[in-house]
Amino acid sequence: MDESALRTLLNNLDASRSSWHGLLHVFTFLVIVGLGFDLFVIIKEFWDDLKEFRYGQVHPHEIHLPKRPSASLLVLGLIGTALIVIGVWGELYVDVKVAKVETDIRAANDALLGIIIQEAGDAKTSAERAKAGADSVAATARELASELARFRAEAGARRLSPKQKELLRKALEKTTGGVLGVGFNPYDQEAEVFANDFIETLKSAHWHPVTQWFTAWKPGLFIAFTGKEALDAPRFRELRDALKGIGTPAENWQIEVGDKSLSPPVKAGDLYLLIGSHPPVSANAKIVTKGHSDQR
């Protein structure tokens, strides 16, 4: 029996137990009424005997016929006794039925607990397997990132020289400014270092860079926006011109709202500076290394 069926069975058993408890109250009431009738009969008989005794004391020499037994009193006594017998029998019967229902409830609870424990064990096993798989993937990613970093180190890491930072700061500090999402891949050390150069400079220019994860392995530097109207916005033009002015022009990239290559996902109207992976190096390429800004 599965978990859903067991829970349904428990609900039905609990409803059955409640109904038996209600019937138990009925039988208990019958016992109380029967005892009341018997009590009335006992008091009535005592009162009649007491009156007969007193009459005999007052008229000791008088001979009189005994009183006729009361049929109604007999019927009332019999009814009271019958109610007591029925009530006690009913209580015993209900007690047996309730005990059986409670036994069934305990059995169902034990079975449900067994299923829950088994599901918990299966979930733990699945979690351990998933963790092992995730660890394996993470290790592979770290190996790839390390290998990629080694290749890029040989090709020359992208950095902003102190002069470039100063020129960028001066170009941006008198502009509109505002919040700017700066995205890079956290597994790409070279891109992260390059992004930190921009973040540091943007802060010094009183812009408000917000770090985001950029998981697309797309090479290059990009100004991303969600609508073409952004091309005419002052912030876009100011950022584009400032980047050109320091020799690191960025490509325009219209990105879809909700694009999950950025974390948090892209929001409408936001502007982003995305640092992609290191562009492929050709045999004839000039490398941009730390302290240099020569254009490929």
KESEVEX-226436 format. One record per residue: residue number from 1; x negated, y, z of N, C-alpha, C, O in turn. Coordinates in steps of 0.05 Angstrom, whole numbers. Example, Ala and Ser with C-alpha at 12.3 -4.5 7.8 and 13.67 -1.06 7.14 Angstrom:
2
<1,<-264,-114,156>,<-246,-90,156>,<-264,-66,156>,<-285,-66,169>>
<2,<-257,-45,142>,<-273,-21,143>,<-258,1,157>,<-268,23,161>>
This chain:
296
<1,<-17,-24,0>,<0,0,0>,<-18,25,0>,<-37,27,16>>
<2,<-12,44,-18>,<-28,68,-20>,<-21,88,2>,<-2,85,17>>
<3,<-36,110,2>,<-32,131,23>,<-5,143,22>,<8,148,42>>
<4,<5,149,-3>,<31,163,-6>,<53,145,5>,<71,154,18>>
<5,<52,118,-2>,<73,100,7>,<72,97,38>,<93,95,50>>
<6,<48,97,49>,<46,94,78>,<58,119,92>,<71,116,112>>
<7,<52,142,81>,<63,167,93>,<94,167,91>,<107,176,110>>
<8,<105,158,69>,<134,156,66>,<145,136,86>,<166,141,98>>
<9,<131,113,89>,<141,93,109>,<140,105,137>,<159,100,152>>
<10,<119,120,144>,<118,132,170>,<140,152,175>,<152,153,197>>
<11,<147,167,155>,<169,186,157>,<196,172,162>,<212,180,178>>
<12,<199,150,147>,<224,134,150>,<226,121,178>,<247,121,190>>
<13,<203,110,187>,<203,98,213>,<208,118,235>,<222,113,255>>
<14,<197,142,232>,<201,163,252>,<230,171,253>,<241,176,274>>
<15,<243,173,229>,<271,180,228>,<288,158,241>,<307,163,255>>
<16,<280,132,236>,<294,110,248>,<292,111,279>,<312,106,293>>
<17,<268,116,289>,<264,118,318>,<282,140,330>,<293,137,351>>
<18,<284,163,316>,<300,185,326>,<330,177,327>,<344,183,346>>
<19,<339,162,307>,<367,153,307>,<373,133,329>,<394,134,342>>
<20,<354,115,335>,<357,97,357>,<358,111,384>,<373,104,402>>
<21,<342,132,386>,<342,147,411>,<369,161,415>,<379,163,437>>
<22,<381,170,393>,<408,182,395>,<429,162,404>,<446,168,420>>
<23,<426,137,394>,<445,116,402>,<441,108,432>,<459,102,446>>
<24,<415,110,440>,<409,104,468>,<424,124,487>,<433,116,508>>
<25,<426,148,479>,<441,168,495>,<470,161,497>,<483,165,518>>
<26,<481,150,475>,<510,141,476>,<514,119,496>,<532,121,513>>
<27,<497,99,496>,<500,76,515>,<495,86,543>,<508,77,562>>
<28,<476,104,547>,<471,115,574>,<496,130,584>,<503,128,608>>
<29,<509,144,566>,<534,158,573>,<556,139,582>,<571,144,600>>
<30,<558,116,567>,<578,95,574>,<573,85,602>,<592,81,617>>
<31,<547,80,609>,<541,71,636>,<550,91,657>,<561,84,678>>
<32,<544,116,652>,<552,137,671>,<582,139,675>,<591,141,697>>
<33,<597,137,652>,<626,138,654>,<637,114,669>,<655,116,686>>
<34,<625,90,663>,<634,65,677>,<629,67,707>,<646,59,723>>
<35,<606,77,715>,<600,81,743>,<619,101,756>,<627,98,779>>
<36,<627,121,741>,<647,140,751>,<674,128,757>,<686,133,777>>
<37,<682,110,737>,<708,96,742>,<706,78,766>,<724,78,783>>
<38,<684,63,768>,<681,44,791>,<680,60,818>,<692,52,838>>
<39,<667,83,817>,<665,99,841>,<693,109,849>,<700,109,873>>
<40,<709,116,829>,<737,125,835>,<753,102,847>,<768,106,866>>
<41,<750,78,835>,<765,55,846>,<757,49,874>,<774,44,891>>
<42,<731,49,880>,<722,44,908>,<733,64,928>,<742,56,949>>
<43,<732,89,920>,<742,110,939>,<772,107,942>,<782,111,965>>
<44,<786,101,920>,<815,99,922>,<823,75,940>,<841,77,957>>
<45,<809,52,936>,<815,29,953>,<809,35,983>,<824,27,1001>>
<46,<787,48,987>,<780,55,1015>,<801,73,1027>,<809,70,1050>>
<47,<810,93,1012>,<830,112,1022>,<857,98,1028>,<870,104,1048>>
<48,<864,79,1011>,<889,64,1016>,<887,47,1041>,<905,45,1058>>
<49,<863,34,1044>,<859,17,1068>,<859,34,1093>,<868,26,1114>>
<50,<847,58,1091>,<846,76,1114>,<874,85,1122>,<880,86,1146>>
<51,<891,91,1103>,<918,99,1109>,<934,76,1122>,<949,80,1140>>
<52,<929,52,1111>,<943,28,1122>,<934,24,1151>,<950,17,1169>>
<53,<908,27,1156>,<897,24,1183>,<909,44,1203>,<917,37,1225>>
<54,<911,68,1195>,<922,89,1212>,<952,84,1218>,<961,89,1240>>
<55,<965,76,1197>,<994,70,1201>,<998,48,1222>,<1016,49,1238>>
<56,<981,28,1220>,<982,5,1239>,<976,14,1267>,<988,3,1286>>
<57,<959,34,1271>,<953,43,1298>,<976,59,1309>,<982,57,1333>>
<58,<989,74,1293>,<1012,90,1302>,<1036,72,1308>,<1051,77,1327>>
<59,<1041,52,1292>,<1063,33,1296>,<1053,5,1299>,<1055,-11,1281>>
<60,<1041,-1,1322>,<1028,-27,1326>,<1048,-50,1326>,<1040,-73,1319>>
<61,<1073,-46,1334>,<1092,-68,1336>,<1110,-70,1312>,<1127,-88,1310>>
<62,<1106,-52,1294>,<1123,-53,1270>,<1113,-72,1249>,<1089,-72,1243>>
<63,<1131,-88,1239>,<1123,-107,1218>,<1132,-96,1192>,<1156,-90,1188>>
<64,<1114,-93,1173>,<1122,-83,1146>,<1108,-99,1124>,<1087,-111,1128>>
<65,<1121,-99,1102>,<1110,-115,1080>,<1085,-102,1068>,<1082,-78,1068>>
<66,<1066,-119,1059>,<1041,-108,1047>,<1048,-93,1021>,<1067,-99,1007>>
<67,<1031,-74,1015>,<1036,-58,990>,<1029,-74,966>,<1011,-91,967>>
<68,<1043,-69,944>,<1037,-82,919>,<1010,-73,907>,<1005,-49,907>>
<69,<994,-91,898>,<968,-82,886>,<973,-64,862>,<992,-68,847>>
<70,<955,-45,859>,<958,-25,837>,<946,-37,811>,<922,-42,810>>
<71,<963,-41,791>,<953,-51,765>,<936,-30,751>,<916,-37,739>>
<72,<943,-5,754>,<927,16,740>,<899,18,752>,<880,23,738>>
<73,<898,13,779>,<872,14,792>,<855,-9,783>,<830,-7,779>>
<74,<868,-33,779>,<853,-56,769>,<843,-51,741>,<820,-57,735>>
<75,<860,-40,724>,<852,-35,696>,<829,-15,696>,<810,-18,681>>
<76,<831,6,713>,<810,26,714>,<784,14,723>,<762,20,712>>
<77,<785,-4,743>,<761,-17,752>,<749,-35,731>,<724,-35,727>>
<78,<766,-50,716>,<756,-67,695>,<743,-51,672>,<722,-58,661>>
<79,<756,-29,666>,<745,-12,644>,<718,-1,653>,<699,-1,637>>
<80,<716,8,678>,<690,18,688>,<668,-3,686>,<646,2,678>>
<81,<675,-28,696>,<656,-49,695>,<648,-56,667>,<624,-61,661>>
<82,<668,-57,648>,<662,-63,620>,<644,-42,608>,<625,-48,593>>
<83,<649,-17,614>,<632,5,603>,<603,2,613>,<584,6,598>>
<84,<600,-6,639>,<573,-9,650>,<559,-32,636>,<535,-30,628>>
<85,<573,-55,632>,<561,-78,618>,<553,-71,590>,<531,-77,581>>
<86,<572,-58,575>,<566,-50,548>,<542,-31,546>,<525,-33,529>>
<87,<542,-11,565>,<521,9,565>,<494,-3,570>,<474,3,557>>
<88,<493,-21,591>,<467,-34,598>,<458,-52,575>,<434,-52,568>>
<89,<477,-67,563>,<469,-84,540>,<459,-67,517>,<439,-74,504>>
<90,<473,-45,512>,<465,-27,490>,<437,-15,495>,<421,-13,476>>
<91,<432,-7,519>,<405,4,525>,<383,-17,520>,<362,-10,509>>
<92,<389,-42,529>,<369,-63,525>,<365,-68,495>,<343,-71,485>>
<93,<387,-68,480>,<386,-73,451>,<370,-51,437>,<352,-56,420>>
<94,<376,-26,444>,<361,-3,432>,<332,-3,440>,<314,3,423>>
<95,<326,-11,465>,<298,-12,474>,<283,-32,457>,<260,-27,449>>
<96,<295,-55,451>,<282,-76,434>,<277,-65,406>,<255,-68,394>>
<97,<297,-52,394>,<295,-41,367>,<273,-19,366>,<257,-18,347>>
<98,<273,-1,386>,<253,21,386>,<225,9,389>,<206,20,377>>
<99,<223,-12,405>,<196,-24,409>,<186,-35,382>,<163,-33,376>>
<100,<204,-48,367>,<197,-58,340>,<189,-35,321>,<169,-38,307>>
<101,<204,-14,322>,<198,9,304>,<171,21,312>,<155,28,294>>
<102,<166,24,338>,<140,35,346>,<117,17,339>,<95,27,333>>
<103,<121,-9,340>,<101,-28,331>,<95,-24,301>,<72,-24,293>>
<104,<116,-21,286>,<112,-16,257>,<98,11,252>,<81,13,234>>
<105,<104,31,268>,<91,57,265>,<61,54,271>,<45,66,257>>
<106,<54,40,293>,<26,36,299>,<11,21,277>,<-11,28,270>>
<107,<25,1,266>,<12,-14,244>,<8,4,219>,<-13,3,206>>
<108,<28,20,213>,<26,38,190>,<4,60,195>,<-11,67,177>>
<109,<3,70,220>,<-18,89,226>,<-46,77,224>,<-65,90,214>>
<110,<-49,52,233>,<-75,38,230>,<-82,35,201>,<-105,39,193>>
<111,<-62,27,184>,<-68,24,156>,<-75,50,143>,<-94,51,126>>
<112,<-61,72,150>,<-67,98,139>,<-95,108,147>,<-109,119,131>>
<113,<-101,103,173>,<-128,110,182>,<-150,95,167>,<-170,106,160>>
<114,<-145,69,161>,<-164,54,146>,<-168,65,118>,<-191,67,108>>
<115,<-146,74,105>,<-148,86,78>,<-163,112,79>,<-180,117,62>>
<116,<-158,128,100>,<-171,154,102>,<-201,150,107>,<-218,164,95>>
<117,<-208,130,124>,<-236,125,129>,<-250,115,103>,<-273,123,97>>
<118,<-236,98,88>,<-247,88,63>,<-251,111,43>,<-272,112,30>>
<119,<-231,129,41>,<-234,151,23>,<-256,170,31>,<-271,180,15>>
<120,<-259,174,58>,<-281,190,68>,<-308,178,60>,<-327,192,52>>
<121,<-310,151,63>,<-335,137,55>,<-340,140,26>,<-363,144,18>>
<122,<-319,137,9>,<-323,140,-20>,<-331,168,-27>,<-348,172,-44>>
<123,<-319,188,-13>,<-326,216,-19>,<-355,221,-11>,<-369,236,-25>>
<124,<-363,210,11>,<-391,213,20>,<-410,201,0>,<-431,213,-7>>
<125,<-403,177,-10>,<-420,164,-30>,<-422,180,-56>,<-443,184,-67>>
<126,<-398,191,-64>,<-398,207,-89>,<-414,233,-85>,<-428,242,-103>>
<127,<-411,245,-61>,<-426,269,-55>,<-456,264,-56>,<-472,280,-66>>
<128,<-464,241,-44>,<-493,234,-44>,<-503,230,-73>,<-525,238,-79>>
<129,<-486,216,-89>,<-494,212,-117>,<-496,239,-132>,<-514,244,-147>>
<130,<-476,256,-127>,<-476,282,-140>,<-500,298,-131>,<-512,312,-148>>
<131,<-506,297,-106>,<-530,312,-96>,<-555,302,-108>,<-573,317,-116>>
<132,<-557,275,-110>,<-581,263,-123>,<-583,272,-152>,<-605,279,-162>>
<133,<-560,272,-166>,<-560,282,-194>,<-567,311,-196>,<-583,319,-213>>
<134,<-556,327,-177>,<-562,356,-178>,<-592,361,-171>,<-604,378,-184>>
<135,<-602,345,-152>,<-631,348,-146>,<-648,341,-170>,<-668,354,-175>>
<136,<-640,320,-184>,<-655,312,-208>,<-654,334,-229>,<-674,340,-242>>
<137,<-630,345,-234>,<-627,367,-254>,<-643,391,-245>,<-657,404,-262>>
<138,<-642,398,-219>,<-657,421,-209>,<-687,417,-212>,<-702,435,-220>>
<139,<-696,392,-207>,<-725,387,-210>,<-733,389,-239>,<-754,400,-246>>
<140,<-716,379,-257>,<-722,382,-286>,<-722,411,-294>,<-739,419,-310>>
<141,<-703,427,-284>,<-702,455,-290>,<-727,469,-280>,<-738,487,-294>>
<142,<-735,462,-256>,<-760,475,-245>,<-784,468,-262>,<-802,484,-267>>
<143,<-785,443,-271>,<-808,434,-288>,<-807,450,-315>,<-828,459,-324>>
<144,<-783,452,-326>,<-781,467,-351>,<-788,496,-348>,<-802,508,-364>>
<145,<-778,508,-325>,<-784,536,-320>,<-814,540,-316>,<-825,560,-325>>
<146,<-826,521,-302>,<-855,523,-297>,<-871,521,-323>,<-890,536,-328>>
<147,<-862,502,-340>,<-875,499,-366>,<-871,524,-383>,<-889,533,-397>>
<148,<-846,535,-383>,<-840,558,-398>,<-856,582,-388>,<-866,598,-404>>
<149,<-859,585,-362>,<-874,606,-351>,<-903,604,-359>,<-917,625,-364>>
<150,<-913,579,-360>,<-941,576,-369>,<-945,585,-397>,<-965,598,-404>>
<151,<-926,576,-415>,<-929,584,-443>,<-927,615,-446>,<-942,627,-462>>
<152,<-909,627,-430>,<-906,656,-432>,<-929,671,-421>,<-937,693,-430>>
<153,<-941,660,-400>,<-965,672,-389>,<-987,672,-410>,<-1003,691,-412>>
<154,<-988,651,-426>,<-1008,650,-447>,<-1001,670,-469>,<-1019,682,-481>>
<155,<-975,675,-473>,<-967,694,-494>,<-968,723,-484>,<-970,741,-501>>
<156,<-967,727,-458>,<-968,754,-448>,<-941,762,-435>,<-921,762,-450>>
<157,<-940,767,-410>,<-915,773,-396>,<-907,802,-402>,<-923,820,-405>>
<158,<-880,806,-404>,<-870,833,-408>,<-869,848,-382>,<-860,837,-362>>
<159,<-879,872,-381>,<-879,889,-357>,<-876,918,-366>,<-883,925,-388>>
<160,<-867,935,-348>,<-868,963,-352>,<-893,974,-338>,<-898,969,-315>>
<161,<-908,989,-354>,<-932,1002,-342>,<-924,1025,-324>,<-901,1035,-327>>
<162,<-941,1034,-306>,<-934,1057,-289>,<-925,1081,-306>,<-907,1096,-298>>
<163,<-938,1085,-329>,<-931,1108,-346>,<-903,1104,-357>,<-887,1123,-358>>
<164,<-897,1080,-366>,<-870,1075,-377>,<-848,1079,-355>,<-827,1090,-360>>
<165,<-854,1070,-330>,<-835,1074,-308>,<-830,1103,-303>,<-807,1112,-299>>
<166,<-851,1119,-304>,<-849,1148,-298>,<-833,1161,-320>,<-815,1178,-315>>
<167,<-839,1154,-346>,<-824,1166,-368>,<-794,1158,-367>,<-777,1174,-372>>
<168,<-789,1133,-360>,<-761,1123,-359>,<-746,1138,-336>,<-723,1145,-339>>
<169,<-760,1141,-313>,<-747,1154,-291>,<-740,1183,-298>,<-718,1192,-293>>
<170,<-759,1197,-311>,<-753,1225,-318>,<-730,1227,-338>,<-714,1245,-338>>
<171,<-729,1208,-356>,<-708,1208,-377>,<-681,1202,-366>,<-661,1212,-376>>
<172,<-679,1187,-344>,<-654,1179,-333>,<-644,1195,-309>,<-620,1195,-303>>
<173,<-662,1208,-294>,<-654,1220,-269>,<-635,1244,-272>,<-621,1251,-254>>
<174,<-635,1256,-296>,<-617,1279,-301>,<-593,1271,-318>,<-579,1288,-328>>
<175,<-588,1245,-320>,<-566,1235,-337>,<-541,1229,-320>,<-540,1234,-296>>
<176,<-521,1217,-333>,<-496,1211,-319>,<-499,1191,-297>,<-487,1194,-276>>
<177,<-517,1171,-301>,<-522,1151,-280>,<-498,1133,-276>,<-482,1128,-294>>
<178,<-497,1123,-252>,<-475,1105,-244>,<-484,1076,-241>,<-508,1070,-240>>
<179,<-464,1058,-240>,<-470,1030,-235>,<-478,1017,-262>,<-465,1021,-282>>
<180,<-499,1001,-261>,<-508,986,-285>,<-515,958,-277>,<-532,954,-259>>
<181,<-502,938,-289>,<-509,911,-284>,<-535,903,-297>,<-539,908,-321>>
<182,<-554,892,-282>,<-580,884,-293>,<-581,853,-290>,<-583,843,-268>>
<183,<-580,840,-313>,<-579,811,-313>,<-604,798,-322>,<-617,807,-340>>
<184,<-611,776,-309>,<-634,759,-317>,<-629,731,-308>,<-613,726,-290>>
<185,<-644,712,-319>,<-642,684,-311>,<-660,679,-287>,<-684,683,-289>>
<186,<-648,670,-264>,<-664,667,-240>,<-686,645,-243>,<-705,644,-227>>
<187,<-682,627,-263>,<-702,607,-268>,<-725,616,-286>,<-744,602,-291>>
<188,<-722,640,-296>,<-742,651,-315>,<-758,672,-299>,<-750,695,-297>>
<189,<-781,664,-289>,<-797,682,-271>,<-806,707,-286>,<-806,729,-275>>
<190,<-814,703,-311>,<-824,726,-327>,<-802,747,-331>,<-807,771,-328>>
<191,<-778,737,-338>,<-755,756,-342>,<-747,769,-315>,<-740,792,-315>>
<192,<-749,755,-293>,<-742,766,-267>,<-761,789,-260>,<-753,810,-250>>
<193,<-787,784,-264>,<-807,805,-258>,<-802,830,-275>,<-803,852,-266>>
<194,<-796,825,-301>,<-791,847,-320>,<-766,862,-311>,<-765,887,-312>>
<195,<-745,847,-302>,<-720,860,-293>,<-725,876,-268>,<-713,898,-265>>
<196,<-742,866,-250>,<-747,881,-226>,<-761,908,-232>,<-757,928,-217>>
<197,<-777,909,-253>,<-789,935,-262>,<-767,955,-268>,<-769,978,-260>>
<198,<-747,946,-283>,<-725,963,-291>,<-708,971,-266>,<-701,994,-263>>
<199,<-703,951,-249>,<-686,957,-225>,<-700,978,-207>,<-687,997,-198>>
<200,<-726,975,-203>,<-741,994,-187>,<-739,1022,-199>,<-736,1042,-185>>
<201,<-743,1024,-225>,<-743,1050,-239>,<-715,1062,-239>,<-712,1086,-235>>
<202,<-695,1046,-244>,<-667,1056,-244>,<-660,1067,-216>,<-646,1088,-215>>
<203,<-668,1054,-195>,<-662,1064,-168>,<-675,1091,-164>,<-664,1109,-152>>
<204,<-700,1093,-173>,<-715,1118,-169>,<-702,1141,-185>,<-706,1165,-178>>
<205,<-687,1134,-206>,<-674,1154,-223>,<-645,1159,-214>,<-630,1172,-227>>
<206,<-638,1148,-190>,<-612,1151,-178>,<-589,1138,-193>,<-566,1146,-191>>
<207,<-596,1117,-208>,<-576,1099,-219>,<-571,1078,-198>,<-585,1076,-178>>
<208,<-551,1061,-203>,<-543,1041,-183>,<-544,1013,-197>,<-523,1003,-205>>
<209,<-567,1002,-199>,<-569,975,-212>,<-557,953,-194>,<-562,953,-170>>
<210,<-542,935,-206>,<-530,912,-192>,<-541,887,-205>,<-537,881,-228>>
<211,<-556,871,-189>,<-568,847,-199>,<-547,826,-206>,<-529,821,-190>>
<212,<-549,813,-229>,<-531,792,-237>,<-547,769,-250>,<-569,773,-261>>
<213,<-536,745,-249>,<-548,723,-262>,<-540,723,-292>,<-516,725,-298>>
<214,<-559,720,-309>,<-555,719,-338>,<-566,692,-348>,<-590,689,-352>>
<215,<-548,673,-351>,<-556,645,-356>,<-560,638,-385>,<-569,616,-391>>
<216,<-553,656,-403>,<-557,650,-431>,<-587,652,-438>,<-599,673,-433>>
<217,<-598,631,-451>,<-627,633,-459>,<-628,647,-485>,<-634,635,-506>>
<218,<-624,673,-484>,<-624,690,-508>,<-648,709,-506>,<-650,725,-488>>
<219,<-666,707,-525>,<-691,723,-523>,<-686,752,-529>,<-669,759,-546>>
<220,<-701,770,-515>,<-700,798,-521>,<-689,815,-499>,<-684,805,-476>>
<221,<-684,840,-505>,<-673,860,-486>,<-648,871,-498>,<-647,879,-521>>
<222,<-626,873,-482>,<-600,880,-493>,<-586,901,-475>,<-588,900,-451>>
<223,<-571,919,-488>,<-551,935,-474>,<-524,923,-482>,<-516,924,-505>>
<224,<-510,911,-463>,<-485,897,-468>,<-462,914,-459>,<-463,928,-439>>
<225,<-440,912,-474>,<-416,927,-469>,<-392,911,-478>,<-395,892,-494>>
<226,<-368,918,-469>,<-344,901,-475>,<-328,913,-498>,<-313,898,-510>>
<227,<-330,938,-504>,<-315,950,-526>,<-331,970,-542>,<-350,982,-531>>
<228,<-325,973,-567>,<-341,991,-584>,<-339,1020,-576>,<-356,1036,-583>>
<229,<-318,1027,-560>,<-317,1054,-550>,<-340,1061,-532>,<-346,1085,-528>>
<230,<-353,1040,-521>,<-376,1046,-504>,<-400,1058,-519>,<-417,1071,-507>>
<231,<-400,1054,-546>,<-422,1065,-562>,<-423,1095,-561>,<-444,1108,-565>>
<232,<-400,1107,-556>,<-398,1136,-555>,<-400,1147,-527>,<-399,1172,-523>>
<233,<-402,1130,-507>,<-403,1138,-479>,<-430,1151,-473>,<-450,1140,-482>>
<234,<-431,1172,-457>,<-457,1185,-450>,<-476,1166,-437>,<-500,1166,-444>>
<235,<-467,1149,-419>,<-485,1130,-405>,<-499,1112,-424>,<-523,1106,-422>>
<236,<-484,1102,-444>,<-496,1083,-464>,<-517,1097,-480>,<-539,1087,-483>>
<237,<-511,1121,-490>,<-530,1136,-507>,<-555,1143,-490>,<-578,1142,-500>>
<238,<-551,1152,-465>,<-574,1160,-449>,<-592,1136,-443>,<-617,1139,-444>>
<239,<-580,1113,-437>,<-597,1089,-432>,<-611,1080,-457>,<-635,1073,-456>>
<240,<-596,1080,-479>,<-609,1071,-505>,<-632,1089,-512>,<-653,1079,-519>>
<241,<-628,1115,-511>,<-649,1133,-519>,<-673,1132,-499>,<-696,1134,-508>>
<242,<-668,1128,-474>,<-689,1127,-454>,<-707,1102,-459>,<-731,1103,-457>>
<243,<-694,1080,-466>,<-709,1055,-472>,<-726,1058,-497>,<-749,1049,-498>>
<244,<-714,1071,-517>,<-729,1076,-541>,<-753,1094,-536>,<-775,1090,-547>>
<245,<-749,1113,-518>,<-770,1133,-512>,<-794,1121,-499>,<-816,1132,-501>>
<246,<-791,1098,-485>,<-814,1085,-472>,<-825,1061,-488>,<-842,1046,-478>>
<247,<-814,1057,-512>,<-824,1036,-530>,<-813,1009,-524>,<-824,989,-533>>
<248,<-790,1007,-510>,<-777,981,-506>,<-748,983,-515>,<-730,982,-498>>
<249,<-743,986,-541>,<-715,989,-550>,<-699,964,-545>,<-710,941,-546>>
<250,<-674,968,-539>,<-656,945,-533>,<-636,941,-555>,<-626,961,-567>>
<251,<-629,917,-561>,<-608,911,-581>,<-580,916,-568>,<-576,912,-544>>
<252,<-562,924,-585>,<-534,927,-576>,<-521,899,-577>,<-525,884,-596>>
<253,<-505,894,-556>,<-491,867,-555>,<-463,871,-544>,<-460,878,-520>>
<254,<-443,868,-561>,<-415,869,-551>,<-408,842,-540>,<-408,822,-554>>
<255,<-403,841,-514>,<-398,817,-499>,<-369,815,-491>,<-356,835,-486>>
<256,<-358,791,-491>,<-330,786,-485>,<-324,790,-455>,<-340,782,-438>>
<257,<-301,801,-449>,<-292,803,-421>,<-288,775,-410>,<-275,758,-423>>
<258,<-299,770,-386>,<-297,744,-374>,<-319,725,-382>,<-319,702,-373>>
<259,<-338,734,-399>,<-360,717,-407>,<-375,706,-382>,<-384,722,-366>>
<260,<-377,680,-380>,<-389,668,-356>,<-419,663,-358>,<-431,651,-341>>
<261,<-431,673,-380>,<-460,672,-381>,<-472,693,-361>,<-495,692,-354>>
<262,<-454,711,-351>,<-461,729,-330>,<-446,721,-305>,<-423,713,-306>>
<263,<-460,723,-282>,<-447,717,-257>,<-452,740,-238>,<-475,746,-231>>
<264,<-430,754,-228>,<-402,750,-234>,<-395,754,-264>,<-410,768,-278>>
<265,<-372,742,-273>,<-365,745,-302>,<-362,774,-310>,<-357,792,-294>>
<266,<-363,778,-336>,<-362,805,-348>,<-335,818,-342>,<-314,805,-345>>
<267,<-336,844,-335>,<-311,859,-330>,<-308,880,-352>,<-328,891,-362>>
<268,<-284,887,-359>,<-279,907,-380>,<-290,934,-371>,<-286,942,-348>>
<269,<-303,948,-390>,<-312,974,-385>,<-340,976,-372>,<-351,998,-370>>
<270,<-351,953,-363>,<-377,954,-349>,<-399,955,-370>,<-396,946,-393>>
<271,<-422,965,-361>,<-446,967,-378>,<-468,950,-366>,<-471,950,-341>>
<272,<-483,936,-383>,<-503,918,-373>,<-529,921,-388>,<-530,927,-412>>
<273,<-551,918,-373>,<-578,916,-384>,<-586,887,-380>,<-591,879,-357>>
<274,<-589,872,-401>,<-594,843,-399>,<-622,837,-408>,<-630,844,-431>>
<275,<-638,825,-391>,<-665,817,-397>,<-664,787,-404>,<-662,770,-387>>
<276,<-666,781,-430>,<-666,754,-439>,<-693,741,-436>,<-711,753,-425>>
<277,<-695,718,-447>,<-721,704,-446>,<-742,718,-464>,<-735,734,-481>>
<278,<-767,710,-461>,<-788,722,-476>,<-784,715,-506>,<-780,692,-513>>
<279,<-785,735,-524>,<-781,729,-552>,<-803,710,-562>,<-826,710,-552>>
<280,<-797,693,-582>,<-817,675,-593>,<-841,691,-603>,<-838,712,-615>>
<281,<-864,680,-599>,<-889,693,-608>,<-898,681,-634>,<-904,657,-635>>
<282,<-900,697,-655>,<-910,688,-681>,<-941,692,-682>,<-952,705,-665>>
<283,<-953,680,-702>,<-982,682,-705>,<-991,710,-709>,<-1014,717,-701>>
<284,<-974,727,-722>,<-982,754,-728>,<-972,774,-707>,<-976,798,-710>>
<285,<-959,765,-686>,<-946,783,-667>,<-966,797,-649>,<-987,785,-642>>
<286,<-960,821,-642>,<-975,836,-621>,<-961,832,-595>,<-937,836,-593>>
<287,<-976,825,-575>,<-964,818,-549>,<-961,843,-532>,<-980,859,-530>>
<288,<-938,846,-519>,<-934,867,-499>,<-942,856,-472>,<-928,838,-461>>
<289,<-964,864,-461>,<-974,854,-436>,<-972,876,-415>,<-964,899,-422>>
<290,<-978,870,-391>,<-976,889,-369>,<-993,913,-375>,<-1017,911,-381>>
<291,<-981,936,-374>,<-995,961,-378>,<-994,970,-407>,<-1005,991,-414>>
<292,<-982,954,-425>,<-981,961,-454>,<-952,961,-463>,<-936,946,-451>>
<293,<-946,976,-483>,<-918,977,-493>,<-917,976,-523>,<-898,987,-535>>
<294,<-937,963,-536>,<-937,962,-565>,<-913,946,-575>,<-905,926,-563>>
<295,<-900,956,-597>,<-876,943,-608>,<-885,920,-626>,<-904,923,-641>>
<296,<-870,898,-624>,<-875,876,-643>,<-867,885,-671>,<-869,870,-690>>
